[in-house]
């Protein structure tokens, strides 16, 4: 995943590979920015850049002093709260399958809402995804209950 952003007048590229790789900050030429002795990236002005993660927005963030730059398109708080409630209810009442389904649903919804060319189809997909996930979970529950696989 790559994001281009301007931080205090300097254009940088946030890059993170697949898996658990560490994020990197690159300049316009593709070279990695230098680091200070604590491992934080440094802008050409000498200011330290802290690479973090905003758990409310489920997106990476760069911090330079008091300035925080969210790297992805923000998602409305009511959507994030709704997904958190869905995941919490799935954890409490749905077991491992319900929780995994809710987490996957949250990831799909956030990805749809952050699409760069987001249109009506993305919004409809973001609304229908949790509904389909709940129907799938209820359908699986009914199927398991009718098959006699439960104790």
Secondary structure by P-SEA (a helix, b strand, c coil): cbbbbbcccbbbbbbbcccbbbbbbbccccccccccccccccccccbbbbbbbcccccbbbbbcccccccccccccaaaaaaaaaaaaaaaacccaaaaaaaaaaaaaaaaaaacccccaaaaaaaaaaaaaaaaaaaaaaaaaaaacccc
